[in-house]
Amino acid sequence: MSHSRHVPVMLQRCLDLLAPALQEPGAVVVDCTLGLGGHSEALLTRFPEARLIALDRDKEALRLSGERLAPFGERATLVHAVYDELPDVLDRLGVARVQGVLFDLGVSSMQLDEADRGFAYAQDAPLDMRMDQTTGVSAAEVLNTYPPGELVRILRAYGEEKQAKRIVSAVVRERDNEPFTNSARLVELIRGALPQAAKRTGGNPAKRTFQALRIEVNGELSVLERAIPAAVRAIDVGGRIAVLSYHSLEDRLVKQVFAAGAANTAPPGLPVVPERYQPRLKLLTRGAELPTEEEIAENRRAAPARLRGAERIRESIE
């Protein structure tokens, strides 16, 4: 296992953002995206009085991080769940409110490094991309069975791929000859389908298509749309949430939820704003914070990261 797989992104900044909410004995912090447990280990170490609940949909990640967090004993509760299931998980554990929530929305470095998972376009692998390999359709099934119009929509919406139509028509032509099974063939096809100018910008030309397939296979944006508001509702007054996003679609979604929570929703012209219209959240970051150049030099996977934080400042009055 290479060291680069253990480097949690913007770790110090995440800990600092959550710190004011996690000082009290018995504080509960939720790591919604456990992965290999780097952020979780740091949270348990820095806040010795806190209890951790950590979620991951990937059973292999849970097994590995379970070994890593074993020294913390009963302070760490690891749960096999997708992060939009947070309300059910807390309910089952008998936890009414939590003091801190962390999301790191990057693909786990373990998933990128395990060749047979099919997440990385840099090496040939089966086109799977499921974060939980016990359920759902694979990327190969999406490519081989979705109607062309649906594939174009996915590439445009989730990959922000301008050349979606060219790529999809090449995919449809090829899949009729032989269904897709491996990533190398898809990468080659994308290279062949793109005009020269499009190949000169923005790194590997397959990057956007792979991102789009991964989001579709795992339902990432629809899960996130449910998960962020659910996490905000689970936080106690004075509690804090920190979210690391890695592409603009995720970041936009987080920004919208935080902005709505931090807005005064009163009709214009009221001399006094009633409690129910007052903001429920206070933003802790000005826009999205970026990793430092030093961190990017040490851990290239941090480069696209965007961090946003918010504090719960009052109850919702529904």
N, C-alpha and C positions, 0 to 999 in steps of 0.2 A: 504494500500500500504506500503510495508516494505521499510525501509530506504535503504537496500542493492540494491534496484532497482534504486536508484537515484545516485549511485556512478559512475561517468564517469571515464574511465580507463586513466591513465597517463595524467590526465588533465593539471597539471602545466607544464609538459614538452611540451605538444601540444601547449599551449598558448605561451610559451617562443619561440618555433620554429617559430610560425607565427607572433610574435610581431613586428619584424622590418618592416614587410610589411603592418601593420594595424594601424600605428600611425597617418597617414595623415587623415584629415577630408574628409569624403566621400568615404573612402576605402570600398570595397565590399568584404565580406568573404562568402564563400559557405560552408555550412555543408551538405555534400552529403548524410549523414545517420543520420537524425535528432533523431530518436528513441524517448526517453522521454525528450529530450531537454537539458540534462545536459551540454554537451559541448557548445551548442548554447547559453544557458543562461550565461555561464562563458565568452564566447566571447563578447557578448553584454555588459556585466558588465565591463570587463577589458578594452574594446576599445570603449569608449562612443561616439566616432565620427564615428564609423563604421556602415555600414548597413549589415544586414544578409539576405541571401537567403538560405532557408533550404528545403531539399528534403526528402521525405520518400514515400515508396510504400504502407505503412500500414496506412489505414485510421484511425484506432483507435489510433495509435501513434501520428498522426497529430492532432487529437482532443485533446488528453491529453497534448501534448507539446504546443498546441495553447493556452490552459488555462495558462500554466506555463509562456509563453512568452508574454502574453497579456499586462503586464505592460510596455513593450518596444514599444508598439504602432506600428507606421508605419516603425520603424527601422527593423522590422522582417517581411519577406515575406515567408510564408510557402506554399509549392507546393506538390501536390500529383503526384509523378513521381518516376521512377526508375533512379538510378544515371547515367546510360549511356545516359539518355535523357537530360543531362546537357546543351549541345549546343542549343537544342530546347527551353529549359526553359529560358536560357539567352536571346535568340533571341526574345521570346515572351515578356520578360520584358524590352527589349530595352537596355540590358547591353552588351557592346562590350567586355570588359575585366574585370577581377576581380583581386584582390590583394592577396587573400588567399583562399585555399581550404583545407577542412578537410574531411577525410574518416575514419569512425570507423566501420570496417567490421564485428565486432562481432554480433551475433544474439542479437537483443534487449532483455534486461533483462525482459521487459514486455512480450515478446513472450515466453520466457522460463518459466516465472512464471504463465502465464495464462494456466491452465491445459488443456483447450479444444482446444488449438492450435496444440498439438501433437509434439512439438519440443523436449521435455525433455524425456529421457529414464527412469528417476527415478520415474515417476508417470504414471499411466495408463490414456490414452487419445485417442481420435480419431486420426488416422494417417493422419493428414492434412499437416502441415508444410509449407503451402503457406504464404508468408509474406504479399501478397495482396490477401485476401480471396475472392475477386470479380472476379478473373481470373485464368486460368491455371488448370493443373491437380494436384491432391493431391498425397501425398506419398503412400496412399493405392492404388490408381490407378496405380502408377508406379509398385508397388510390384505385383499387381494382373494381370497386362496386358503385361508388357514388356517381350520380349523373354529372355530365360535364359542367352544367350550369352551377351545380352545388359546389363542385371543386373550384371553379373560378371564384365564387363568393367567398369560400374559405381562404383561398390564397390572398384575395384582396383585403378581406376584413381582418384576418388574423396574422397575415404576413406582411401586409401593406406592400404587396408585390405588384408593381405596375405592369409587369409582363405576364400576368396570370393567364390571359387567354392563349398566348403562344405556348406557355408551359403545359397547360391543360390539353390543348389540341395534340401536342406531342405525346403526352401521357396516354390519352385515349387511343391514339393510333398504335402505340406500342403495346398497351395492355391487351388489345384485341389479338395481337400475335402471340403474346406470352405474358401472363400475369406478373406483376412486380412482387419480388420477395426480398430483395437486398438493396441496401442503401447506395452502393457504388453505381449500380445501373441508373438509379434515379438522378444522382449527381451528374453523371455523364450526359444523360438526356437533357437536364436543365442547361448545362454548358452549351450543348448543341442548339438548344431552342432560342437562346438569348442573342440579341444583336450585339455586335462588338462593343458598342458604347456602354451597354448595360453591364458588361463583364469587367469594365475597367474601374468601377466604383464599388465601395462598400464591402470589401472582403470577399469571402467565398460566395459565388452567385447562388448556391443552394441554400444559404442560411435562412432566407425569408420563407422559403417553401417548407423547410424542416420545422421552423418555428410554428407555421400555420398548422401543419399536420399534428404537431405535438399538442397544441392548444385544443384542436378538434378532438383528438383521441381521448384526452383527459378532461374535456369539458371545462378547461381552466377558467375561462372568463365568466361563464355562467356560475361556476362554483364560487369564484371571487366576488361576484355581484351579490351573492347571498352571504358570504362569509364575513366581509368587512362590516356591514351593518350589524350582523349578529354579534360580532366581537365587540363593537362599540356598546351594544346594549348590555353585554355581559360585564362591562367594566364598572366598578364602583366609582362614586364621586371621589375625585382625587387620584383615580387610577389613570394609567397611561397606555397608549398603544403606539408601536413603532412598526412601520411596514417598509421593507426593501423590495422595490420593483426593478425589473430588468428590461422592460420595453414599454413604449409609450402607451400601449393599450391598457396595460395594468396600471401604470402610473396615473393615467387619466381617470380611471375608475376610482382609485384610492383618493385622488384629489377631489373628485366630485362628492364622495361620501363625507370627507372631512369638511369640505367647504359648506355643505348643507348643514352639518352639525354645528358649525361655527357661525352660522348666519342668524341674524335677528329676523324672525319670520312675521313680525307684526305688520298689519296693514299700515300704509304710510299715514302720517299725521296724528298718530296717537300721542297725547302729551306724556303719558306714562306707559311704558311697555309692560303688559302683564307677564307674570312668570312663565306662562305656557309658550310665549313667543320668544323668550330669552334664549341665547345660544346654549347648547348643551356641551359643546366642545370648545377648547382653546387650542389653536394651532401652535405647535412647539418648533416648527421649522419654517423658515421663510422660503416658500416654494419647496422644491425638492433639493435636499443636500446631496452633494456628489462626493465620491471618494477622493482622497488626496492623490496627487501624482506619485507620491512615495508608495502608497498602498497599491496603486495600479502597477507600478514597476515590480512590486513583490508578488502580486497575485493578479494576473491579467483577467481573471474571471470577475474581478471587481469593477472593471472598466464601465460597463453599462449601468451600474447600480444607481438607483435613485431612492433616497430615504426621506420618508415623511413621518412626523410624529404628532400626536394630539393628546390632550388631557381632558378627561371628563370633568366638567365643572358644575353640572347640576343634573338632577333627575329629569327624565322625560316625563311630561305630563301628557299622556296619550288621550 
